[in-house]
Amino acid sequence: MVKHAWALVFFTVLAQMSTGTYILYKLSHWLTPVSIFQPGLARKDILIILCIAAISMIISFIHLGSPKNAFFAICNFKNSWLSREIFFMMAFIGIILLEFIFFKWIKSSGLMNGIVSALGILAALLFIYSMIKLYQLQTVPNWNSKYTTLSFFNSVLLAGSAMLILFSLVKNQQTNNSILLVAAVFLILQIVVLISFYSILKNESLYAIIIYGISLILILGLTVGLIQSDWVRLILFILLLSGITIERYLFYASYQNVGV
């Protein structure tokens, strides 16, 4: 187990949640003729994403010891994945902050809205990619594998789907089937990943697999209309978040340094 594992667990989960929510939030507006969000509440959605991202940044600074350490860490952008992770994290948060502050002006221009959204998605993807590369160390075989890449990107979209399900619940709206299908696809992929890399995560991965399996059943029930209860959607959000958190903990617990 790595030092300060729980701080890293919460940092990665919140970072994946904020980036995943932002990416799916934007794509849902671009790809669907009728938005699943009420336009009057969209600014509040941006604020929620901003708060989640900001909390993840604060946790990362606590893990580094102080904001001063983060400043020094970012100075080695050319050679350090940690520097790139911090840089793109701050870029992502900065773009969301600007979008929140100048929300009406940005939304009034289709071109500006598209540019800001594209930059935000790009920063989010580079942030997650930098995080993945940071952990793919040659001295840690369990992390230097496809599992890290697949697991992290799947978690981003699962966490984002979970938040959009929660958004629709809070707004008393029916959850869009496209969001449920996205969640179902990446749940299946995540279960396959967990089974494929069972040797890395050991028996404890069964907990995450069971939680994801139950979540998949609930999602399929919601998609075909067999279940429409608000409680089911709330339970689904909790299950998805719990599964992602458990899997992230197992990831850090799998740390085994074999030397330099």
HELIX and SHEET records of a PDB file:
HELIX    1   1 ALA A    5  LEU A   31  1                                  27    
HELIX    2   2 PRO A   39  LEU A   41  5                                   3    
HELIX    3   3 ALA A   42  LEU A   64  1                                  23    
HELIX    4   4 PRO A   67  ILE A   74  1                                   8    
HELIX    5   5 TRP A   81  ILE A  101  1                                  21    
HELIX    6   6 PHE A  103  LYS A  107  1                                   5    
HELIX    7   7 GLY A  110  TYR A  135  1                                  26    
HELIX    8   8 LYS A  146  VAL A  170  1                                  25    
HELIX    9   9 ASN A  177  SER A  196  1                                  20    
HELIX   10  10 TYR A  198  LEU A  201  1                                   4    
HELIX   11  11 SER A  205  THR A  223  1                                  19    
HELIX   12  12 ASP A  230  ALA A  253  1                                  24    
END                                                                             
